[in-house]
Amino acid sequence: MAVSVPKRLFKRAVDRNLIKRRIREAYRHNKPAFYALMARDRNRSLHLLVQYRHREIKAFQIIQEGLLRSLTKLEDHLKAGDSF
């Protein structure tokens, strides 16, 4: 899992690092269910990149909700057998 916060949107490194910490923490809270899904299909590997696209720093709860929606959508694609 990798996290990207564009320097173009946030010039200060402290702001980019804050957003990255929030995204990683949100992922840490939600990864057990995601790992359980991935464990069912051992022949599949997945590289996940999360890119922050907002122009302002969002609260942790908003970031967590967005990440959860994205992981749920990804799980639905994986269950359906769709390829990307």
MMTF fields as JSON, N, C-alpha, C and O atoms, coordinates in Angstrom:
{
  "mmtfVersion": "1.0.0",
  "mmtfProducer": "UNKNOWN",
  "numBonds": 335,
  "numAtoms": 336,
  "numGroups": 84,
  "numChains": 1,
  "numModels": 1,
  "chainsPerModel": [1],
  "groupsPerChain": [84],
  "chainIdList": ["A"],
  "bondAtomList": [4, 2, 8, 6, 12, 10, 16, 14, 20, 18, 24, 22, 28, 26, 32, 30, 36, 34, 40, 38, 44, 42, 48, 46, 52, 50, 56, 54, 60, 58, 64, 62, 68, 66, 72, 70, 76, 74, 80, 78, 84, 82, 88, 86, 92, 90, 96, 94, 100, 98, 104, 102, 108, 106, 112, 110, 116, 114, 120, 118, 124, 122, 128, 126, 132, 130, 136, 134, 140, 138, 144, 142, 148, 146, 152, 150, 156, 154, 160, 158, 164, 162, 168, 166, 172, 170, 176, 174, 180, 178, 184, 182, 188, 186, 192, 190, 196, 194, 200, 198, 204, 202, 208, 206, 212, 210, 216, 214, 220, 218, 224, 222, 228, 226, 232, 230, 236, 234, 240, 238, 244, 242, 248, 246, 252, 250, 256, 254, 260, 258, 264, 262, 268, 266, 272, 270, 276, 274, 280, 278, 284, 282, 288, 286, 292, 290, 296, 294, 300, 298, 304, 302, 308, 306, 312, 310, 316, 314, 320, 318, 324, 322, 328, 326, 332, 330],
  "bondOrderList": [1, 1, 1, 1, 1, 1, 1, 1, 1, 1, 1, 1, 1, 1, 1, 1, 1, 1, 1, 1, 1, 1, 1, 1, 1, 1, 1, 1, 1, 1, 1, 1, 1, 1, 1, 1, 1, 1, 1, 1, 1, 1, 1, 1, 1, 1, 1, 1, 1, 1, 1, 1, 1, 1, 1, 1, 1, 1, 1, 1, 1, 1, 1, 1, 1, 1, 1, 1, 1, 1, 1, 1, 1, 1, 1, 1, 1, 1, 1, 1, 1, 1, 1],
  "groupList": [{"groupName": "MET", "atomNameList": ["N", "CA", "C", "O"], "elementList": ["N", "C", "C", "O"], "formalChargeList": [0, 0, 0, 0], "bondAtomList": [1, 0, 2, 1, 3, 2], "bondOrderList": [1, 1, 2], "singleLetterCode": "M", "chemCompType": "L-PEPTIDE LINKING"}, {"groupName": "ALA", "atomNameList": ["N", "CA", "C", "O"], "elementList": ["N", "C", "C", "O"], "formalChargeList": [0, 0, 0, 0], "bondAtomList": [1, 0, 2, 1, 3, 2], "bondOrderList": [1, 1, 2], "singleLetterCode": "A", "chemCompType": "L-PEPTIDE LINKING"}, {"groupName": "VAL", "atomNameList": ["N", "CA", "C", "O"], "elementList": ["N", "C", "C", "O"], "formalChargeList": [0, 0, 0, 0], "bondAtomList": [1, 0, 2, 1, 3, 2], "bondOrderList": [1, 1, 2], "singleLetterCode": "V", "chemCompType": "L-PEPTIDE LINKING"}, {"groupName": "SER", "atomNameList": ["N", "CA", "C", "O"], "elementList": ["N", "C", "C", "O"], "formalChargeList": [0, 0, 0, 0], "bondAtomList": [1, 0, 2, 1, 3, 2], "bondOrderList": [1, 1, 2], "singleLetterCode": "S", "chemCompType": "L-PEPTIDE LINKING"}, {"groupName": "PRO", "atomNameList": ["N", "CA", "C", "O"], "elementList": ["N", "C", "C", "O"], "formalChargeList": [0, 0, 0, 0], "bondAtomList": [1, 0, 2, 1, 3, 2], "bondOrderList": [1, 1, 2], "singleLetterCode": "P", "chemCompType": "L-PEPTIDE LINKING"}, {"groupName": "LYS", "atomNameList": ["N", "CA", "C", "O"], "elementList": ["N", "C", "C", "O"], "formalChargeList": [0, 0, 0, 0], "bondAtomList": [1, 0, 2, 1, 3, 2], "bondOrderList": [1, 1, 2], "singleLetterCode": "K", "chemCompType": "L-PEPTIDE LINKING"}, {"groupName": "ARG", "atomNameList": ["N", "CA", "C", "O"], "elementList": ["N", "C", "C", "O"], "formalChargeList": [0, 0, 0, 0], "bondAtomList": [1, 0, 2, 1, 3, 2], "bondOrderList": [1, 1, 2], "singleLetterCode": "R", "chemCompType": "L-PEPTIDE LINKING"}, {"groupName": "LEU", "atomNameList": ["N", "CA", "C", "O"], "elementList": ["N", "C", "C", "O"], "formalChargeList": [0, 0, 0, 0], "bondAtomList": [1, 0, 2, 1, 3, 2], "bondOrderList": [1, 1, 2], "singleLetterCode": "L", "chemCompType": "L-PEPTIDE LINKING"}, {"groupName": "PHE", "atomNameList": ["N", "CA", "C", "O"], "elementList": ["N", "C", "C", "O"], "formalChargeList": [0, 0, 0, 0], "bondAtomList": [1, 0, 2, 1, 3, 2], "bondOrderList": [1, 1, 2], "singleLetterCode": "F", "chemCompType": "L-PEPTIDE LINKING"}, {"groupName": "ASP", "atomNameList": ["N", "CA", "C", "O"], "elementList": ["N", "C", "C", "O"], "formalChargeList": [0, 0, 0, 0], "bondAtomList": [1, 0, 2, 1, 3, 2], "bondOrderList": [1, 1, 2], "singleLetterCode": "D", "chemCompType": "L-PEPTIDE LINKING"}, {"groupName": "ASN", "atomNameList": ["N", "CA", "C", "O"], "elementList": ["N", "C", "C", "O"], "formalChargeList": [0, 0, 0, 0], "bondAtomList": [1, 0, 2, 1, 3, 2], "bondOrderList": [1, 1, 2], "singleLetterCode": "N", "chemCompType": "L-PEPTIDE LINKING"}, {"groupName": "ILE", "atomNameList": ["N", "CA", "C", "O"], "elementList": ["N", "C", "C", "O"], "formalChargeList": [0, 0, 0, 0], "bondAtomList": [1, 0, 2, 1, 3, 2], "bondOrderList": [1, 1, 2], "singleLetterCode": "I", "chemCompType": "L-PEPTIDE LINKING"}, {"groupName": "GLU", "atomNameList": ["N", "CA", "C", "O"], "elementList": ["N", "C", "C", "O"], "formalChargeList": [0, 0, 0, 0], "bondAtomList": [1, 0, 2, 1, 3, 2], "bondOrderList": [1, 1, 2], "singleLetterCode": "E", "chemCompType": "L-PEPTIDE LINKING"}, {"groupName": "TYR", "atomNameList": ["N", "CA", "C", "O"], "elementList": ["N", "C", "C", "O"], "formalChargeList": [0, 0, 0, 0], "bondAtomList": [1, 0, 2, 1, 3, 2], "bondOrderList": [1, 1, 2], "singleLetterCode": "Y", "chemCompType": "L-PEPTIDE LINKING"}, {"groupName": "HIS", "atomNameList": ["N", "CA", "C", "O"], "elementList": ["N", "C", "C", "O"], "formalChargeList": [0, 0, 0, 0], "bondAtomList": [1, 0, 2, 1, 3, 2], "bondOrderList": [1, 1, 2], "singleLetterCode": "H", "chemCompType": "L-PEPTIDE LINKING"}, {"groupName": "GLN", "atomNameList": ["N", "CA", "C", "O"], "elementList": ["N", "C", "C", "O"], "formalChargeList": [0, 0, 0, 0], "bondAtomList": [1, 0, 2, 1, 3, 2], "bondOrderList": [1, 1, 2], "singleLetterCode": "Q", "chemCompType": "L-PEPTIDE LINKING"}, {"groupName": "GLY", "atomNameList": ["N", "CA", "C", "O"], "elementList": ["N", "C", "C", "O"], "formalChargeList": [0, 0, 0, 0], "bondAtomList": [1, 0, 2, 1, 3, 2], "bondOrderList": [1, 1, 2], "singleLetterCode": "G", "chemCompType": "PEPTIDE LINKING"}, {"groupName": "THR", "atomNameList": ["N", "CA", "C", "O"], "elementList": ["N", "C", "C", "O"], "formalChargeList": [0, 0, 0, 0], "bondAtomList": [1, 0, 2, 1, 3, 2], "bondOrderList": [1, 1, 2], "singleLetterCode": "T", "chemCompType": "L-PEPTIDE LINKING"}],
  "groupTypeList": [0, 1, 2, 3, 2, 4, 5, 6, 7, 8, 5, 6, 1, 2, 9, 6, 10, 7, 11, 5, 6, 6, 11, 6, 12, 1, 13, 6, 14, 10, 5, 4, 1, 8, 13, 1, 7, 0, 1, 6, 9, 6, 10, 6, 3, 7, 14, 7, 7, 2, 15, 13, 6, 14, 6, 12, 11, 5, 1, 8, 15, 11, 11, 15, 12, 16, 7, 7, 6, 3, 7, 17, 5, 7, 12, 9, 14, 7, 5, 1, 16, 9, 3, 8],
  "groupIdList": [1, 2, 3, 4, 5, 6, 7, 8, 9, 10, 11, 12, 13, 14, 15, 16, 17, 18, 19, 20, 21, 22, 23, 24, 25, 26, 27, 28, 29, 30, 31, 32, 33, 34, 35, 36, 37, 38, 39, 40, 41, 42, 43, 44, 45, 46, 47, 48, 49, 50, 51, 52, 53, 54, 55, 56, 57, 58, 59, 60, 61, 62, 63, 64, 65, 66, 67, 68, 69, 70, 71, 72, 73, 74, 75, 76, 77, 78, 79, 80, 81, 82, 83, 84],
  "secStructList": [7, 3, 3, 3, 7, 7, 6, 6, 6, 7, 7, 1, 2, 2, 2, 2, 2, 2, 2, 2, 2, 2, 2, 2, 2, 2, 2, 2, 2, 2, 2, 2, 2, 2, 2, 2, 2, 2, 2, 2, 7, 6, 6, 7, 7, 7, 7, 7, 3, 3, 3, 7, 7, 7, 1, 1, 7, 7, 7, 2, 2, 2, 2, 2, 2, 2, 2, 2, 2, 2, 2, 2, 2, 2, 2, 2, 2, 2, 2, 2, 6, 7, 7, 7],
  "xCoordList": [0.851, 0.0, 0.901, 1.831, 0.613, 1.369, 0.408, -0.756, 0.901, 0.085, 0.792, 2.004, 0.015, 0.563, -0.25, -1.475, 0.449, -0.171, 0.629, 1.811, 0.011, 0.753, 1.345, 0.679, 2.581, 3.247, 2.608, 2.667, 2.01, 1.342, 0.176, -0.099, -0.51, -1.656, -1.253, -1.881, -0.206, 0.237, 1.747, 2.534, 2.129, 3.545, 4.347, 5.516, 3.719, 4.428, 4.454, 3.425, 5.638, 5.808, 5.007, 4.526, 4.86, 4.103, 2.65, 2.039, 2.091, 0.709, 0.59, -0.337, 1.529, 1.503, 1.67, 0.982, 2.567, 2.794, 1.589, 1.282, 0.905, -0.31, -1.372, -1.996, -1.572, -2.572, -2.17, -3.014, -0.9, -0.431, -0.644, -1.064, -0.356, -0.573, -2.044, -2.371, -2.928, -4.36, -4.825, -5.635, -4.326, -4.709, -4.196, -4.933, -2.941, -2.392, -3.15, -3.387, -3.525, -4.274, -5.656, -6.117, -6.318, -7.627, -7.499, -8.361, -6.442, -6.211, -5.953, -6.467, -5.16, -4.85, -6.114, -6.227, -7.066, -8.316, -9.19, -9.966, -9.079, -9.989, -9.347, -10.031, -8.076, -7.426, -7.744, -7.612, -8.156, -8.43, -9.501, -9.339, -10.578, -11.629, -11.128, -11.454, -10.343, -9.794, -8.803, -8.8, -7.975, -7.034, -7.758, -7.3, -8.882, -9.653, -10.152, -10.149, -10.576, -11.027, -9.864, -10.011, -8.727, -7.567, -7.044, -6.482, -7.218, -6.729, -7.501, -6.985, -8.735, -9.543, -8.974, -9.086, -8.369, -7.807, -6.294, -5.779, -5.596, -4.157, -3.375, -2.2, -3.995, -3.303, -3.296, -2.714, -3.925, -4.042, -3.142, -3.076, -2.459, -1.688, -2.24, -2.842, -2.031, -2.62, -1.663, -1.131, -1.451, -0.689, -1.695, -2.421, -1.735, -2.726, -2.029, -1.115, -2.471, -1.958, -3.134, -4.116, -3.032, -4.073, -3.529, -2.485, -4.243, -3.826, -4.849, -6.042, -4.38, -5.245, -5.495, -4.549, -6.781, -7.112, -7.796, -8.057, -8.091, -8.772, -7.774, -6.567, -8.291, -7.424, -7.263, -6.467, -8.026, -7.871, -7.696, -8.029, -7.172, -6.927, -8.256, -8.877, -8.683, -9.941, -9.712, -8.601, -10.781, -10.725, -10.531, -10.833, -10.025, -9.759, -11.015, -10.945, -12.151, -13.395, -13.786, -14.241, -13.616, -13.952, -13.004, -13.428, -11.717, -10.732, -11.042, -10.964, -11.394, -11.691, -12.931, -12.936, -13.96, -15.167, -14.864, -15.347, -14.064, -13.697, -12.867, -13.086, -11.92, -11.095, -11.935, -11.741, -12.858, -13.726, -14.604, -14.809, -15.121, -15.915, -15.068, -15.534, -13.832, -12.947, -12.607, -12.611, -12.311, -12.006, -13.221, -13.083, -14.406, -15.631, -15.849, -16.213, -15.627, -15.776, -14.753, -15.075, -13.533, -12.492, -12.865, -12.674, -13.391, -13.832, -14.926, -14.919, -15.856, -16.928, -16.37, -16.83, -15.383, -14.755, -14.027, -14.09, -13.332, -12.601, -13.542, -13.257, -14.654, -15.63, -16.269, -16.546, -16.499, -17.128, -16.148, -16.552, -14.872, -13.869, -13.461, -12.848, -13.794, -13.419, -11.917, -11.277, -11.381, -9.972, -9.903, -10.826, -8.802, -8.633, -7.72, -7.463],
  "yCoordList": [-1.159, 0.0, 1.226, 1.329, 2.148, 3.388, 4.564, 4.445, 5.694, 6.897, 8.032, 8.21, 8.795, 9.915, 11.175, 11.178, 12.24, 13.546, 14.515, 14.738, 15.096, 15.933, 17.2, 17.908, 17.46, 18.669, 19.903, 21.001, 19.711, 20.813, 21.365, 22.564, 20.484, 20.911, 21.386, 22.286, 20.78, 21.115, 21.353, 20.407, 22.596, 22.956, 22.572, 22.201, 22.66, 22.385, 20.887, 20.215, 20.379, 18.953, 18.521, 17.389, 19.404, 19.039, 18.752, 17.861, 19.488, 19.249, 17.919, 17.147, 17.656, 16.386, 15.213, 14.202, 15.332, 14.248, 14.018, 12.875, 15.079, 14.945, 14.148, 13.249, 14.475, 13.772, 12.31, 11.42, 12.058, 10.682, 9.877, 8.722, 10.481, 9.787, 9.448, 8.352, 10.365, 10.12, 9.002, 8.167, 8.979, 7.922, 6.566, 5.58, 6.512, 5.24, 4.726, 3.526, 5.635, 5.233, 4.713, 3.717, 5.369, 4.908, 3.522, 2.667, 3.301, 1.994, 0.943, -0.172, 1.299, 0.355, -0.097, -1.263, 0.815, 0.469, -0.458, -1.236, -0.391, -1.12, -2.298, -2.98, -2.556, -3.605, -5.042, -5.931, -5.341, -6.759, -7.39, -8.523, -6.679, -7.22, -7.342, -8.305, -6.376, -6.406, -7.563, -8.241, -7.79, -8.906, -10.248, -11.197, -10.331, -11.575, -11.902, -13.062, -10.883, -11.085, -11.538, -12.453, -10.903, -11.26, -12.66, -13.329, -13.107, -14.425, -15.55, -16.658, -15.273, -16.309, -16.694, -17.847, -15.744, -16.003, -15.829, -14.73, -16.903, -16.828, -16.621, -16.258, -16.841, -16.682, -15.239, -14.942, -14.35, -12.956, -12.081, -12.233, -11.171, -10.176, -8.804, -8.623, -7.858, -6.543, -5.477, -5.572, -4.468, -3.289, -2.152, -1.88, -1.497, -0.463, 0.884, 1.022, 1.88, 3.237, 4.151, 4.165, 4.916, 5.864, 7.257, 7.644, 8.005, 9.36, 10.35, 10.233, 11.316, 12.339, 13.419, 13.977, 13.722, 14.631, 15.927, 16.782, 16.098, 17.31, 18.462, 18.246, 19.678, 20.851, 21.381, 22.288, 20.807, 21.216, 19.963, 18.853, 20.165, 19.054, 18.672, 19.485, 17.449, 16.954, 16.317, 15.905, 16.247, 15.602, 14.094, 13.524, 13.47, 12.03, 11.236, 10.297, 11.587, 10.845, 10.873, 9.864, 11.999, 12.12, 11.286, 10.625, 11.315, 10.502, 9.023, 8.247, 8.633, 7.234, 6.774, 5.671, 7.587, 7.232, 7.066, 6.128, 7.974, 7.876, 6.64, 5.971, 6.333, 5.144, 3.879, 2.929, 3.864, 2.707, 2.491, 1.356, 3.585, 3.474, 2.904, 2.055, 3.364, 2.874, 1.4, 0.636, 0.994, -0.419, -1.305, -2.426, -0.811, -1.571, -1.754, -2.839, -0.695, -0.774, -1.748, -2.523, -1.704, -2.62, -4.066, -4.963, -4.296, -5.638, -6.149, -7.316, -5.281, -5.682, -6.1, -7.085, -5.366, -5.733, -7.064, -7.893, -7.27, -8.513, -9.708, -10.776, -9.54, -10.618, -10.972, -12.138, -9.943, -10.172, -10.747, -11.209, -10.717, -11.262, -10.292, -10.694, -9.012, -7.997, -7.762, -7.88, -7.432, -7.033, -5.533, -4.925, -4.968, -3.516, -3.185, -2.01],
  "zCoordList": [0.0, 0.0, 0.0, 0.799, -0.902, -0.988, -0.938, -1.321, -0.467, -0.338, -1.073, -0.949, -1.841, -2.583, -2.302, -2.419, -1.93, -1.743, -2.608, -2.342, -3.636, -4.589, -3.961, -3.206, -4.285, -3.824, -4.468, -3.916, -5.618, -6.309, -5.489, -5.524, -4.749, -3.95, -2.553, -1.995, -1.993, -0.638, -0.656, -0.683, -0.64, -0.753, 0.486, 0.383, 1.655, 2.911, 3.205, 3.153, 3.514, 3.795, 5.026, 5.081, 6.008, 7.212, 6.861, 7.45, 5.917, 5.5, 4.759, 5.004, 3.854, 3.12, 4.076, 3.938, 5.037, 5.994, 6.896, 7.231, 7.291, 8.1, 7.349, 7.913, 6.096, 5.286, 5.112, 5.218, 4.849, 4.694, 5.971, 5.912, 7.128, 8.404, 8.589, 9.043, 8.249, 8.391, 7.467, 7.867, 6.251, 5.306, 5.79, 5.765, 6.228, 6.719, 7.941, 8.073, 8.826, 10.018, 9.634, 10.193, 8.695, 8.225, 7.59, 7.791, 6.834, 6.223, 7.295, 7.214, 8.293, 9.376, 10.097, 10.476, 10.289, 10.967, 10.129, 10.684, 8.82, 7.94, 7.212, 6.449, 7.418, 6.65, 7.076, 6.236, 8.321, 8.627, 7.739, 7.286, 7.491, 6.624, 5.19, 4.495, 4.75, 3.402, 3.252, 2.225, 4.252, 4.216, 4.208, 3.57, 4.911, 4.915, 3.508, 3.096, 2.785, 1.408, 0.527, -0.283, 0.687, -0.135, 0.206, -0.66, 1.442, 1.846, 1.175, 1.03, 0.764, 0.101, -1.257, -1.674, -1.944, -3.269, -3.204, -3.41, -2.921, -2.709, -4.007, -3.959, -5.151, -6.427, -6.912, -7.955, -6.18, -6.601, -5.741, -4.521, -6.4, -5.661, -6.027, -7.086, -5.149, -5.336, -4.835, -3.728, -5.655, -5.263, -5.177, -6.133, -4.037, -3.79, -3.622, -2.81, -4.4, -4.293, -4.005, -4.747, -2.924, -2.543, -2.826, -2.301, -3.66, -3.99, -3.462, -3.74, -2.708, -2.116, -3.155, -3.711, -3.425, -4.515, -4.084, -4.931, -2.81, -2.347, -2.243, -2.138, -2.274, -2.2, -0.776, -0.532, 0.168, 1.563, 2.425, 2.009, 3.62, 4.533, 5.178, 5.862, 4.959, 5.504, 6.874, 7.207, 7.652, 8.963, 8.797, 7.748, 9.844, 9.794, 9.452, 8.659, 10.024, 9.777, 8.3, 7.761, 7.656, 6.231, 5.387, 4.44, 5.729, 5.012, 5.195, 4.242, 6.416, 6.691, 5.911, 5.363, 5.856, 5.103, 3.62, 2.986, 3.066, 1.656, 1.362, 0.352, 2.229, 2.041, 2.162, 1.405, 3.103, 3.278, 2.046, 1.617, 1.476, 0.242, -0.888, -1.648, -1.002, -2.058, -1.87, -2.835, -0.634, -0.376, -0.624, -1.116, -0.288, -0.538, -2.038, -2.491, -2.796, -4.252, -4.84, -5.74, -4.333, -4.788, -4.447, -5.268, -3.247, -2.859, -3.792, -4.18, -4.147, -5.064, -6.411, -6.989, -6.926, -8.193, -8.074, -8.982, -6.951, -6.77, -6.649, -7.191, -5.948, -5.791, -7.137, -7.418, -7.966, -9.258, -10.278, -11.345, -9.947, -10.853, -11.942, -12.931, -11.775, -12.767, -12.725, -11.68, -13.875, -13.925, -14.174, -14.717, -13.768, -13.907, -15.04, -15.302]
}
